[in-house]
């Protein structure tokens, strides 16, 4: 079973302050490896290279938004078992529904409680099966 210290988390968020906060909290609380991208295109490249266990994904991103990222990820990597948490200021039902339909496990509307996000990420990591 994965432990948080063995896990890799990819944060795809264009707001530097938000990205740094999430990265700092998750790396300190969970003692895991955190990598970051500021847009969906860079996020896809990092995913293909590093195969993270968890993705924290914003919806409003430059170059490729979060919903397009989810669709592209599922198309290019249909068998991946990465857990995806969406964080966004867009809490519209249609956006939430599209994110969940395209593979997101959870959707948190900004501003969100960083401790709750960390707890959900830790639960997801602890529930993962080891790679065969």
Secondary structure, DSSP 8 states (H G I E B T S, - for coil): ---GGG-EEEEE-S-HHHHHHHHHHHHHHH--EEEEESBHHHHHHHHHHH--SEEEEESS-BSS-HHHHHHHHHHH-TT---EEEEEES---HHHHHHHHHTT-SEEEESS--HHHHHHHHHHHHHT-----
